[in-house]
Amino acid sequence: MNVPSRAEILEGIAAVAREHLPARLGNVAAIAPGARLVEDLGLDSLDLFTLAAEVENRFRVALDAGDEAAIVTVADLAERIEQKLAG
């Protein structure tokens, strides 16, 4: 299986966020890797759940509760996805 690059994962996360959280992020052209999901992007618990579920669907991975607790930034989420895809 061809594992996507970090840049491809980041773009995938941004695409999911724009598609599934349009009220929050629909007009955001680019989401910085260092952006904090809650503090910078303004996501609430329902938004975080939606983002996690849709990212899992897009990349066909499952995040664990421990993964979710450690994810603060967009880059953290990309790193977890990359780790899951690598195996």
C-alpha positions as CSV (number, residue, x, y, z in Angstrom):
1,M,0.0,0.0,0.0
2,N,1.3,3.5,-0.9
3,V,1.4,5.6,2.3
4,P,0.5,9.3,1.5
5,S,3.1,11.9,2.3
6,R,2.7,14.2,5.3
7,A,1.8,17.0,2.9
8,E,-0.9,14.8,1.3
9,I,-2.2,13.9,4.8
10,L,-2.4,17.6,5.8
11,E,-4.2,18.5,2.6
12,G,-6.6,15.6,3.2
13,I,-7.3,16.8,6.8
14,A,-7.9,20.3,5.4
15,A,-10.3,19.0,2.7
16,V,-12.3,17.0,5.3
17,A,-12.5,20.0,7.6
18,R,-13.7,22.3,4.8
19,E,-16.3,19.8,3.6
20,H,-17.6,18.6,7.0
21,L,-17.2,21.8,9.1
22,P,-18.2,24.5,6.6
23,A,-19.7,26.8,9.3
24,R,-16.3,26.9,11.0
25,L,-13.8,26.4,8.2
26,G,-15.6,26.6,4.9
27,N,-13.9,29.8,3.9
28,V,-10.4,28.9,5.1
29,A,-8.0,28.6,2.2
30,A,-5.3,26.8,4.1
31,I,-5.1,25.3,7.5
32,A,-1.7,25.7,9.1
33,P,-0.1,22.5,10.5
34,G,0.6,24.3,13.8
35,A,-3.0,25.5,14.2
36,R,-4.5,24.3,17.4
37,L,-7.9,22.6,16.8
38,V,-9.7,24.2,19.7
39,E,-7.9,27.4,20.4
40,D,-7.0,28.5,16.9
41,L,-9.7,26.9,14.7
42,G,-12.5,27.2,17.3
43,L,-13.7,23.6,17.1
44,D,-16.0,22.4,19.9
45,S,-16.4,18.8,21.0
46,L,-18.9,18.0,18.3
47,D,-16.7,19.5,15.6
48,L,-13.7,17.5,16.9
49,F,-15.8,14.3,16.8
50,T,-16.9,15.0,13.3
51,L,-13.4,15.8,12.2
52,A,-12.0,12.6,13.8
53,A,-14.7,10.4,12.3
54,E,-14.4,11.8,8.8
55,V,-10.6,11.7,8.8
56,E,-10.8,8.1,9.9
57,N,-13.1,7.4,7.0
58,R,-10.9,9.2,4.5
59,F,-7.7,7.5,5.5
60,R,-9.3,4.2,6.6
61,V,-7.7,4.2,10.0
62,A,-9.0,4.1,13.6
63,L,-7.9,6.6,16.2
64,D,-7.7,5.3,19.7
65,A,-8.8,7.3,22.8
66,G,-5.2,7.8,23.7
67,D,-4.5,9.2,20.2
68,E,-7.3,11.7,20.5
69,A,-6.1,12.9,23.9
70,A,-2.7,13.7,22.5
71,I,-3.9,15.5,19.4
72,V,-3.8,19.3,19.9
73,T,-2.7,20.6,16.5
74,V,-3.4,19.8,12.9
75,A,0.2,18.5,12.7
76,D,-0.5,16.2,15.7
77,L,-3.5,14.7,13.8
78,A,-1.4,14.3,10.6
79,E,1.4,12.5,12.6
80,R,-1.1,10.1,14.2
81,I,-2.6,9.3,10.8
82,E,0.8,8.8,9.3
83,Q,1.7,6.4,12.1
84,K,-1.5,4.4,11.7
85,L,-0.9,4.1,7.9
86,A,2.7,3.1,8.4
87,G,1.5,0.3,10.5
